[in-house]
Amino acid sequence: MGTSLKYRRYRNRKLGMHTVTECRAEDNYTLWLRFDDGLEGRVYLGELVATKTFRALCDEDTFSRVAIDPVSNTVTWEGGINLDPEVLYRDLASKAQSALH
């Protein structure tokens, strides 16, 4: 018996975890993201890409092939590079909060 990806996605989701619904790579190692609650915005990853762990993303063509893993709900690239959606959400939420003040 098969399990649909949608069921597996939400079954594996932790309570209160935010879901990335859209993601695209933009210029200068920036991701545009939209979350299930409507929060959206840009996250700059240039400093992260400069680290040893994420060096493979220095190639702009590789960086542009970002995707959302339907099971783990991580922002992902080939080669097993993943970013936690909660960290990305907190970054966007803090920027949105700062803009209000």
HUQUI-V305565 format. One record per residue. N is the residue number from 1. RES is the residue in one small letter. PSI is psi in radians with two decimals (* if undefined). BURIAL is # if it has 24 or more other C-alpha atoms within 12 Angstrom, else .. D_LAST is the distance of its C-alpha to the last C-alpha in Angstrom with 1 decimal. Layout:
n-><N & N>
res-><RES & RES>
psi-><PSI & PSI>
burial-><BURIAL & BURIAL>
d_last-><D_LAST & D_LAST>
//
This chain:
n-><1 & 2 & 3 & 4 & 5 & 6 & 7 & 8 & 9 & 10 & 11 & 12 & 13 & 14 & 15 & 16 & 17 & 18 & 19 & 20 & 21 & 22 & 23 & 24 & 25 & 26 & 27 & 28 & 29 & 30 & 31 & 32 & 33 & 34 & 35 & 36 & 37 & 38 & 39 & 40 & 41 & 42 & 43 & 44 & 45 & 46 & 47 & 48 & 49 & 50 & 51 & 52 & 53 & 54 & 55 & 56 & 57 & 58 & 59 & 60 & 61 & 62 & 63 & 64 & 65 & 66 & 67 & 68 & 69 & 70 & 71 & 72 & 73 & 74 & 75 & 76 & 77 & 78 & 79 & 80 & 81 & 82 & 83 & 84 & 85 & 86 & 87 & 88 & 89 & 90 & 91 & 92 & 93 & 94 & 95 & 96 & 97 & 98 & 99 & 100 & 101>
res-><m & g & t & s & l & k & y & r & r & y & r & n & r & k & l & g & m & h & t & v & t & e & c & r & a & e & d & n & y & t & l & w & l & r & f & d & d & g & l & e & g & r & v & y & l & g & e & l & v & a & t & k & t & f & r & a & l & c & d & e & d & t & f & s & r & v & a & i & d & p & v & s & n & t & v & t & w & e & g & g & i & n & l & d & p & e & v & l & y & r & d & l & a & s & k & a & q & s & a & l & h>
psi-><2.20 & 2.67 & 2.27 & 2.66 & -0.65 & -0.78 & -0.78 & -0.67 & -0.86 & -0.46 & -0.65 & -0.21 & 2.38 & 2.59 & 2.26 & 0.01 & 2.41 & 2.54 & 2.25 & 2.15 & -0.44 & 2.58 & 2.39 & 2.56 & 2.45 & -3.12 & 2.74 & 0.73 & 0.79 & 2.41 & 2.40 & 2.26 & 2.60 & 2.38 & 2.89 & -0.37 & 0.11 & -0.23 & 2.31 & 2.74 & -2.99 & 2.48 & 2.16 & 2.21 & 0.26 & -0.72 & -0.63 & -0.73 & -0.47 & -0.19 & 2.77 & -0.73 & -0.64 & 0.26 & -0.53 & -0.39 & -0.04 & -0.52 & 2.08 & -0.57 & -0.75 & -0.79 & -0.65 & -0.24 & 0.62 & 2.60 & 2.99 & 2.12 & 2.13 & -0.28 & -0.87 & -0.22 & 0.48 & 2.68 & 2.25 & 2.75 & 2.88 & 2.66 & 0.12 & 0.33 & 2.14 & 2.60 & 2.33 & 2.19 & -0.49 & -0.66 & -0.77 & -0.71 & -0.83 & -0.68 & -0.84 & -0.73 & -0.69 & -0.63 & -0.74 & -0.71 & -0.73 & -0.62 & -0.42 & -0.36 & *>
burial-><. & . & . & . & . & . & . & . & . & . & . & . & . & . & . & . & # & # & # & # & # & # & # & # & # & . & . & . & # & # & # & # & # & # & # & . & . & . & # & # & # & # & # & . & # & . & . & . & . & . & . & . & . & # & . & . & # & . & . & . & . & . & # & # & . & # & # & # & # & . & . & # & # & # & # & # & # & . & . & . & # & # & # & . & # & . & . & # & # & . & . & # & # & . & . & . & . & . & . & . & .>
d_last-><52.3 & 49.2 & 45.7 & 43.3 & 40.4 & 38.0 & 39.5 & 39.4 & 35.8 & 34.6 & 37.3 & 35.9 & 32.3 & 31.0 & 29.6 & 25.9 & 25.9 & 24.0 & 26.2 & 25.8 & 27.3 & 27.1 & 26.9 & 28.0 & 28.2 & 27.0 & 27.8 & 27.0 & 26.9 & 23.9 & 24.0 & 22.6 & 22.4 & 22.2 & 22.3 & 24.3 & 21.4 & 20.2 & 17.4 & 18.2 & 17.4 & 18.8 & 19.5 & 21.2 & 24.2 & 25.9 & 25.7 & 27.1 & 29.8 & 31.0 & 31.9 & 35.4 & 34.7 & 33.0 & 35.1 & 36.9 & 33.8 & 34.1 & 36.4 & 34.4 & 36.9 & 36.5 & 32.7 & 33.0 & 35.0 & 32.2 & 32.8 & 31.8 & 34.4 & 35.4 & 36.6 & 34.2 & 31.1 & 30.2 & 29.3 & 32.6 & 34.9 & 38.6 & 39.9 & 38.0 & 34.6 & 31.9 & 28.2 & 26.9 & 24.8 & 22.8 & 21.7 & 20.7 & 18.9 & 16.9 & 16.0 & 14.9 & 13.0 & 11.0 & 10.3 & 9.3 & 7.0 & 5.4 & 5.5 & 3.8 & 0.0>
//
